[in-house]
Amino acid sequence: MYTEKVMDHFQNPRNVGEIEGASGVGTVGNAKCGDIMRIYLDIDENQMIRDVKFKTFGCGAAVATSSMATELVKGKSIYDALQVTNKAVMEALDGLPPVKVHCSLLAEEAIHAALWDYAEKNGIKIEGLEKPKSDIHEGEEEEEEEY
């Protein structure tokens, strides 16, 4: 059901923990399944991500996607981090079962939420970054009613 990479990142997650005085912190959840993901970024004066940590409450796939997402943004610029999509996280893990794709969406949104927090704290605008959702299903009800 799960790839070797998913199992490895679940059993041996990278970058677990918190960063005291983080440059940006992003928390996002999924009310439908109860997963909650928090990503902490330490960003230097050149807008490079020096360190990244996560805390996730959720299933194995949520832990694995958090772990992989932190690996994908560590050492990158904030603009490179913004380009990390749920698809990139899934590909890096060699895939996820269809019922677990939402976990990769959590990872993408948590990164965006942490970048948004960083931008807000520093009074800057990160080109291409939109205000993140606190729940990945936010706005779905309205969208469904429109059709």
Sequence and secondary structure as in RCSB ss.txt:
>XXXX:A:sequence
MYTEKVMDHFQNPRNVGEIEGASGVGTVGNAKCGDIMRIYLDIDENQMIRDVKFKTFGCGAAVATSSMATELVKG
KSIYDALQVTNKAVMEALDGLPPVKVHCSLLAEEAIHAALWDYAEKNGIKIEGLEKPKSDIHEGEEEEEEEY
>XXXX:A:secstr
   HHHHHHHHS SSBS  TT SEEEEEEETTTTEEEEEEEEE TTSBEEEEEEEEES HHHHHHHHHHHHHHTT
SBHHHHHT  HHHHHHHTT   GGGHHHHHHHHHHHHHHHHHHHHHHT   TT     SBTTTTHHHHHHH 
